[in-house]
């Protein structure tokens, strides 16, 4: 079945969540005497594939089984998570690790990572060019302009790692320009940029709508299975609510494990995004780790340091929440 969905219809997907995302976990009311410091929490989320396990946990009552009610608060983007966590508007939030680690290193937010969320997999983060472009690999990106959704973040880092492996050095200011993902089709088609780093579903849709071609899959070599995003809270909230966060962790471990079943992920994606079922079934879907592993997440901080996104070394283990601490 040919999929002719235009990227323009996904603007709402990138900016707002479906109404069902704003609801809470109503499958079970927390029992009195559960021992949790707080039985109702607000969690920041986005209408992206990465949060499918969170949505599964709400739908299937996994939080309720832990005596916890979760209200999902839609965010327009990852940058919104930091100030809302800091202000207390959110108790926990989904977000990318580069933003979280940068905020911690710059003392913008004293945070704790509560649960792992998403890692790259083949074709989840790809570099694409117009169908008639002479660019064939990252080796051809020298001096070129590349579209990313945000500079000095995980996207530019993935492209720079790929280019570096091909002997090309890219500069954050000289080689990258910012465009929202829904605009990538127009900027590639209009040749306002030479290439673009896109995530799903935009990679699939770009190839179908304008024949854009992939020149590199960033989920290989030094960035294979790269940690992309997780769930964080403030150190203050973690100190005051360790049992509550431990309950959140347990539910998310179950949900992440459930997401290993691709059919479950494909089924739930259309319920909280604007992605149609037919499109959801054709997407490249990344991994959903079930443990919070300091060694694995240290890869992100080390790469950030190498590519100038951190001024000093960062010990990720200091940022991980553990109920036993």
C-alpha positions in Angstrom: 0.0 0.0 0.0 1.5 3.3 -1.0 1.8 6.0 1.7 1.3 9.5 0.4 1.1 11.3 3.7 2.5 14.8 3.4 4.9 16.0 6.0 2.8 19.1 6.4 0.1 17.2 8.1 2.6 16.3 10.8 3.1 19.8 12.0 0.5 19.2 14.6 2.2 16.0 15.5 5.4 17.8 16.2 3.8 20.6 18.2 0.9 19.1 20.1 -0.2 15.7 21.5 -3.4 14.0 20.8 -6.1 14.7 23.4 -5.6 11.2 24.9 -2.1 12.1 25.9 -3.3 14.6 28.5 -5.2 12.1 30.6 -4.0 10.2 33.6 -3.6 6.6 34.5 -7.2 5.9 35.6 -6.9 2.1 35.5 -6.4 1.9 39.2 -6.7 4.3 42.1 -3.8 4.3 44.5 -4.6 2.4 47.6 -4.4 4.3 50.9 -1.3 3.4 52.9 0.7 2.6 49.7 3.8 4.1 51.3 4.4 6.5 48.4 5.3 10.1 49.4 3.2 11.3 46.5 0.6 9.2 44.7 -0.1 11.6 41.8 2.6 13.0 39.6 2.8 15.0 36.4 5.1 13.7 33.6 6.2 15.7 30.6 5.9 13.9 27.3 5.9 14.5 23.5 4.0 13.0 20.6 7.0 11.0 19.4 7.7 7.3 18.9 10.2 7.4 21.8 7.5 7.6 24.5 5.5 4.6 23.3 6.4 2.7 26.6 5.1 5.6 28.7 1.9 5.5 26.8 1.7 1.7 27.2 2.2 2.1 31.0 -0.7 4.5 31.2 -3.0 2.5 29.0 -2.3 -0.9 30.6 -2.4 0.3 34.2 1.2 -0.4 35.0 1.5 2.8 37.1 -1.8 2.0 38.8 -0.4 -1.4 39.8 2.3 0.5 41.7 -0.2 2.7 43.5 0.7 5.7 41.3 -1.5 8.0 39.2 0.3 9.7 36.2 -1.0 12.7 34.5 0.7 13.3 31.1 1.6 16.9 30.2 2.3 17.4 26.5 5.4 19.4 25.6 6.1 21.3 22.3 9.7 20.1 22.5 12.6 19.0 24.6 13.7 22.5 25.5 10.4 23.0 27.4 11.2 20.2 29.8 14.0 22.0 31.6 12.2 25.2 32.8 9.1 23.2 33.7 11.0 20.7 35.8 12.8 23.6 37.5 9.6 25.5 38.3 7.9 22.4 39.6 5.2 22.3 36.9 6.5 18.8 36.0 7.6 16.2 38.5 9.3 14.0 35.8 9.9 14.7 32.2 10.9 12.9 29.0 13.8 14.6 27.2 17.0 14.0 25.3 20.2 13.2 27.2 22.3 16.0 25.5 19.9 18.6 26.8 19.7 17.1 30.3 23.4 16.7 30.7 24.1 20.1 29.3 21.6 21.7 31.8 23.3 19.8 34.6 26.9 20.7 33.6 25.9 24.4 33.3 24.1 24.3 36.7 20.8 25.3 35.0 19.1 22.3 36.7 20.2 19.9 39.4 18.7 16.8 38.0 18.5 13.0 38.4 17.8 10.6 35.6 15.0 8.3 36.7 14.5 5.9 33.8 16.1 5.2 30.4 13.8 5.8 27.4 15.1 5.4 23.9 18.1 4.4 21.9 18.9 4.7 18.2 18.4 1.7 15.9 18.9 1.4 12.1 17.2 4.2 10.2 15.8 6.1 13.2 18.3 9.0 12.7 19.5 9.4 9.1 21.2 12.0 7.0 19.2 12.6 3.8 19.8 14.7 0.6 17.6 15.6 -2.4 17.2 12.8 -4.9 19.4 14.5 -7.5 22.1 15.5 -5.0 25.8 14.6 -5.8 26.4 14.0 -2.1 26.8 10.3 -1.6 28.3 9.9 1.9 29.4 11.9 4.9 32.7 12.4 3.2 31.0 14.8 0.8 29.6 17.0 3.6 32.7 19.2 3.8 31.7 22.8 3.4 28.0 21.9 3.1 25.0 23.1 5.0 23.0 20.6 7.0 19.5 21.1 8.5 19.0 20.0 12.1 16.1 20.7 14.4 18.4 22.1 17.1 22.1 23.0 17.0 24.5 22.0 19.8 22.3 19.0 20.5 22.1 15.3 19.8 21.4 15.8 16.1 24.4 17.8 15.3 26.5 15.5 17.4 25.4 12.4 15.5 26.2 14.1 12.1 29.6 15.3 13.3 30.5 11.8 14.6 29.5 10.4 11.2 31.5 13.1 9.3 34.5 12.7 11.5 34.6 8.9 10.8 34.9 9.9 7.1 37.6 12.5 7.7 35.4 15.5 7.6 35.3 18.2 10.4 32.0 20.1 10.7 31.4 23.3 12.7 28.3 23.9 14.8 27.9 27.4 13.5 29.2 27.2 10.0 27.7 23.9 8.8 24.3 23.6 10.6 21.1 25.5 10.3 17.9 25.0 12.4 14.6 24.0 10.9 11.7 22.1 12.6 11.4 18.5 11.4 8.1 19.2 9.6 9.9 21.8 7.4 12.7 19.5 6.3 10.7 18.5 3.1 10.5 22.1 1.9 14.1 23.0 2.7 15.4 19.9 0.9 13.1 20.3 -2.0 13.9 24.0 -2.3 17.6 23.2 -1.9 18.0 25.7 0.9 20.3 23.2 2.5 22.5 20.4 1.1 21.4 17.7 3.6 19.3 17.1 6.7 19.4 15.0 9.8 15.9 13.6 10.3 14.2 11.2 12.6 11.2 9.0 12.1 8.6 9.4 10.8 10.2 12.1 8.7 12.8 9.8 7.2 10.2 7.4 5.8 7.9 10.3 4.6 10.7 12.3 2.9 11.7 9.3 0.8 8.1 8.8 -0.3 7.1 12.4 -0.8 10.1 13.9 -2.6 12.3 10.9 -3.2 14.9 12.1 -0.8 17.8 9.6 -0.4 19.6 8.4 2.7 23.4 8.9 2.5 24.1 7.7 6.1 22.4 5.9 8.9 23.9 7.4 12.1 23.0 4.3 14.1 26.3 2.5 13.3 29.9 2.5 14.2 30.6 4.8 17.2 26.9 5.8 17.5 25.3 2.4 17.1 22.6 1.8 19.7 23.3 5.3 21.0 21.3 6.5 24.0 19.0 9.2 22.9 16.5 10.1 25.6 15.2 9.3 29.1 13.1 10.5 32.0 14.5 13.0 34.5 13.4 14.8 37.7 15.0 17.4 40.0 17.4 16.3 42.8 15.0 18.0 45.2 12.0 16.0 44.0 14.1 12.8 44.1 15.2 13.5 47.7 11.7 14.1 48.9 10.0 11.4 46.9 12.3 8.3 46.6 9.5 5.7 47.0 7.3 7.5 44.4 10.1 7.5 41.9 11.0 3.9 42.6 7.4 3.1 41.8 7.7 5.1 38.5 10.9 3.2 37.7 9.3 -0.2 38.3 6.3 0.6 36.0 8.6 1.9 33.3 10.8 -1.2 33.4 7.7 -3.3 32.7 6.6 -0.9 30.0 10.0 -0.8 28.3 10.1 -4.6 28.3 6.6 -4.7 26.8 7.7 -2.4 24.0 10.1 -5.1 22.8 7.0 -6.3 21.0 6.9 -4.2 17.9 3.2 -4.9 17.4 2.4 -3.2 20.7 4.4 -0.1 19.8 2.9 0.1 16.3 -0.6 -0.2 17.7 -0.3 2.5 20.3 1.6 5.2 18.2 -1.6 6.4 16.4 -3.4 6.9 19.7 -1.2 9.7 20.9 0.3 11.1 17.6 -1.0 12.2 14.3 0.7 9.3 12.6 -1.8 7.1 10.8 -1.8 3.3 11.5 -0.5 2.5 8.0 2.5 4.8 8.4 3.2 3.5 12.0 3.6 0.0 10.6 6.3 1.1 8.2 8.4 3.2 10.6 11.9 2.3 11.8 11.6 2.0 15.6 14.5 2.3 18.0 15.2 0.4 21.2 13.7 0.8 24.6 16.3 -0.1 27.3 15.0 -1.7 30.5 17.8 -0.7 32.8 19.5 2.6 33.8 23.1 1.8 33.0 25.8 4.4 33.9 28.4 2.9 31.6 26.0 3.1 28.6 24.9 6.6 29.3 28.4 7.8 29.8 28.9 7.4 26.1 26.7 10.4 25.6 28.6 12.6 28.0 32.0 11.5 26.6 30.8 12.3 23.0 29.5 15.7 24.2 32.9 16.4 25.7 34.7 15.3 22.6 32.6 17.5 20.3 32.7 20.6 22.5 29.2 20.3 24.0 30.6 20.0 27.5 33.4 22.2 28.8 34.4 19.6 31.4 34.1 15.8 31.9 30.8 14.8 33.4 30.3 11.7 35.6 26.9 10.4 34.6 26.7 8.0 37.5 26.3 11.0 39.8 23.1 11.9 37.9 21.3 8.6 38.1 18.5 8.2 40.6 18.6 5.1 42.8 16.0 4.5 45.5 18.7 2.8 47.6 20.8 6.0 47.8 
